[in-house]
Every structure is written in structure tokens, then in C-alpha cells.
Amino acid sequence: MTDRYAVIGNPIAHSKSPEIHMEFARQTDQSLTYERLLAPLDGFVETVEAFRAAGGRGLNVTVPFKEEAFRYATRLTARAEASGAVNTLRFDEQGVLGDNTDGMGLVRDLRANHGIMLYGTRMLLLGAGGAARGVIGSLVGEQPERLVIANRTLSKAQDIADSFGQAIEVMAYDALVTERFDIIINATSASLTAEVPPLPENVYAGARVAYDMVYGAEITPFMARAAQAGCPICLDGLGMLVEQAGESFYLWRNVRPATGPVLALLRASLHA
């Protein structure tokens, strides 16, 4: 029987995960199927249980179920434990393993796909929601010289900083006017509503890299604002999507796919 995998979320029709994972499977000669799984907002556990009972081997988890997946897992990787959220579930003889591959996906995209080294840099992370929490552990692991979280609600940013027990600074947006960073990472959902975080323009202008976790056929509003201000490298999150998927695939199949060709295919499909 062919192994079954899926991505679970609500909404889910927009997800590109099936295309990504089936291309990984073709590339690595793995026999599997991969589908989209729409779960009712109050029916995550029931939907997962039904999928497992039907022979499902693993799930990618997207909004709004990452924290529920964290609670559902019977054991957690260190990076999932640190982030408080799970985007990958593996079902095996020991139960349910929960992992979070988002941070590794971000770091791999920056380093491997764009040649951007993170060690010793000054980083600014915008936002203090689940997306920020999911990547901050991996960013800390790159040993930046400085890591600042900026958010409208400082208490939420402080909660993240405190939970990691590292020298992470927390600042309000308007307090950044005299600051300078090498890399700005937008972990807010502002670009989804055609908005931009309220960042002083000089902060964009002084940065070397502006990275938006959101992606689309066109550049995001965050990328456009950064480019307009003079930031020379403006990137979207499509590579992060593919790289975190590659890490999930490796967790499930113990085979590491080549992500570059899949990223190129996906990028081309956005502009088809």
C-alpha cells in the first residue's frame, strides 16, 4: 500500500505542498501520495485521527492548527519544543513525533539559495506571532551579533524573548529610528493585506537584506517598501516554503531531496 501524506489546514486549497512533495517523491523515487486535508476549525484532532486510521504516515500542518498539533504530538523535537508550535507530524510505532521545520527552512533559504551568511550580523525580526516564534530558535542558532524583535504589542515580543532565554532584545517600532540592522525579516502577515509594518524608513535604507516570509507572483508590499528605501536585496518566502518542506520530507523518508530544482519549478509556475 502506497504511503499517504497530506497537508492539513483551514483554508487549504491554496497550498502548494502537494506539488512540492510529489516532485520530491519523483526526484527521489519514493512511493507515496500527498493530498490537501481541510479540517473544520473545531475538528483538527478528529480529522487527524481519521487520516491515521486510514493509513496516513505524516502530515504538514498549516494555519490555524500549529499550536493544536503541538499539543497533539506525543513527543517533540527540541526545535518544536522551543517554538511551541508544530508544522510536521510523523506517525510511527512510538506514537506521534512533532517537529517544526520553519526556522531551518528560513535559514537554509538565506544561506544556501541566496548565499547570505547570518553569523555575526545584526538582525531585526518583525512580529511576535506564531511565524516569529517558529523561526527565532534557528536564528539564535546562527549566532548573530544582535537579534531584536519589534512588535506593536511589546509584551508578546517579550514573552518570546523570555521563553528562549537568550540575549534577545525587544523594541517598539518607533524606537528603531536610530537603529541599524544588516537583515530585516518580516514575520508579520501585513503583506497578505497589502500593508507594511510601521518601520522607520531609515531602517529599511540601512539594511543589506529585507526578507518577507510571505510570497506571491508579484513582490510583496514589504519588499517594495524596502527596495524603494534603498535596500539592495529584497526576498520573499517561497524558498523558505520549499526548504521547510524538504526538511519535513527528510523527517518522513530519511532521504534529503534537492530543493533547488523544485524551487525553480514553483517560481516559474507563479509567473505562468
N, C-alpha and C positions, 0 to 999 in steps of 0.2 A: 504494500500500500504506500502510495506517494506521501511523503511528509507534508503536513499542512502548516502554513504560517499565515499571519494576517496583520494588518494594522487596525487598531480599534480606536474609535473616537466619535465625536459628535459636534460638528458635522464631519464627514469623512470623504465625500465624493470627490473633493479637490485633491486628495492625497496622491503624491507621485511615488509613494513607497512601493506599490506593486511593480511599476515599470523598473524601478531601481533594482529591487531584489530578484526579479525574474531575469534581468540582464546579468546580475551577479551569478545566478544559478547557471545560465547558459555558458557564461565565461569559464566557470569552474567545474562544469559537468556534474552539477548537483541535481538530484531528482527531487523536486519539491513544487508545491503550488503556493501562491501568495495572493491574498484577497483583501478587500476592504470590508471591515466589520463595523456597522453602525450600531452603537449601543444606546438605549434610552438613557437619558440623564440620570435616572434613578435605577438603572439596571445594569451597571457595569459588571458586578460580580456574577450575576445570573448569565450574562452573555458570555463571559469568560469561561464559566463552568460548562456551559453547553458546548463551547468550542473545544475545550479539553476533552470532554466526554466523547466527542466525535473524532478524536484522534489528533487534535491540534498539538503541535510541538513547541510553538513560541509565538509571541505577539510583540509588535511595536505598539507603543501607547502614546497617543497624542491628546491634545486638549479635548475635554477638561478633566481627564482621568489619571494624570500622572501621580497625584498625591494618593488617590484611591489605590492605584497599583502598588504604591509604596507600602500601604497597609496590607494589601492582599498577599504580597510575597512572604514566603516562609523563611527565606534567607536573603541577605543583601550583600552586594559588593561594597567595598569601602567607599567608592565614589557615589554610589546610590545612598548609602547611609549618610554621607556628608551633605548631600544635596537635599535630602528629604523628599525626593521625587524619583519615580522610576519611568523610563521610557522603553525598556526592554524586559520582557518576561521570558524565561526558559523553563519549560516543564520537563522534569526528569524524575528518576527514581527517588531522589531525595526531597521532592516537593516542587516548590516554585522559587526559582532564583530571580531576583530583581536587580537590574543594573541601570545605570544612567550613562549613556554614551554621548550626550550632548557636548559636554566640555571637551572630551577627546576629539570629537568631530570639529569643533571650532579651532582647537589648537592645530590639528592636522591640516585643516584648510589653510590657515595662515602660514604655517611653516612649509608644508610640502607643496601646496599648489601655488603659493604666492611668494615663497622664499623670504618670509618675514620672520625674523628672529625676535623672540619675546624676552629672553633673558636680559635683565638689567634695564628694561625700558620703563617708562612712566605710563601707566595705563589708567584710563578712565572708563568705568563701566556705568552705563546709563540704565536706570531702572532697578527695582528691587522685588520683582515678582518671581514666578517660577523659572522663567528663562534665565534670569541673572543667577539665581540660586543653583541652577543646573550646571553652569559653566565656571563658577568662581573657584571651585576647588582645583580645576585643571589650570586656570590662570595663575593661581597661587603657586602651583607646582612648577611653573616656568620661571619662578624666582625673579619677578620684576623688581626694579628698584623701588617702585611705588605703585600701589593699587588703591584707587579711590572709587567709591560708589557714590553716585549722585542720584538723588531721587526727590520727588516733591514731598513725600512723607518721610522725614528723616528717621523716624522710629522703625520703619520697615527696613530701611537700609542698615540701621544699627543692629537689628536682630540678625541679619545675615552676617555682618562683620563679627558679631559676638559668637555666633554659632561655629565659626571657623577658627576662632582662637588665634588668628594671625594679626599681623600689623596692618590691617585694612582700615583705611580712613573713610569717613563718611562726611559728605558735604552737600549743602543745598546748591541748587543750580546757580543762583545769583552770587554765591560766594566764590564761584570759579573764575570770576572775571580777571583775576590777577594770576591765575594758574596756567601752567603749560604742560601738555602731555604729548607723548610720541604716538600713542594709539588710543583711539576712542571707539568703544564697542557699544552699539545701541541694542540693548536687550529689552527695550520697551516695545509696545505694539503700536506706537504712534504712526508708523508708516502705513499700517493697514487702514487707517482712516485719513490718509493724506495729510497728516500732521507731522511736526518735528518737535523733539524735546526742546524746552526753553533754554538752550545753551547759549552763552555769550558768543558772539561771532568770532572774537579773537581766539577762543579756544579751538574752534574749527581751523582757523587760519594757521595756528601754531603746530597743528598735528601733522604727522607724516602719513598716518593711515586712519581712515574712517571706515568702520565695518558695521553693516546693518545685518542683523540676524534674519530680517525679512528679505524676500526675493520676489522677483516678478519679471515680466518681459521687458519692462522699462526700468530705468534707475529709480530707486526709491526717493521719497522726499528728503530723507535724512542724507542720502548720498548727494543729492542735488545741492542741498544747502552747504554741505562740506566742500564740494567742488567749487561752488560759487565763491566761497570764502578763501579758497586757495589751497585746500588740502590736496596733495598730489596723487594719493592712492585711495580710491573710494570703491569699496567692495560690498557685494550683497551676500546673503546667507545660503545660496544654492550649494556651494561647495561644502558648507557645514552639514547640510541635509544629506548629501551623498556620503560624506566621511563618517557621520554618526551611524548611517545605515551599514556601511562597511564594517564598523566595529560590532554592530548587532549581528550581522551575518557570521562574523568570525566566532562570536559567542555561541551561536547556534550550531554551526557546521564545522568549527575548528579548521576553517580554510579562509585565508585572507584574500579577498578579491582585489583586483586592480581597479581603483576608483576613478582614475583619470579618464579612461575611455567612456565610462558611464556618465561622468560629469559633462564631458563634451557632447554626448548624445542628448542629455537633458537640456543643456544650454541651447543647442540647436532647435530642439522641439519647442522651446519657449518662443522662438522667433519664426517658427514655421507659419 
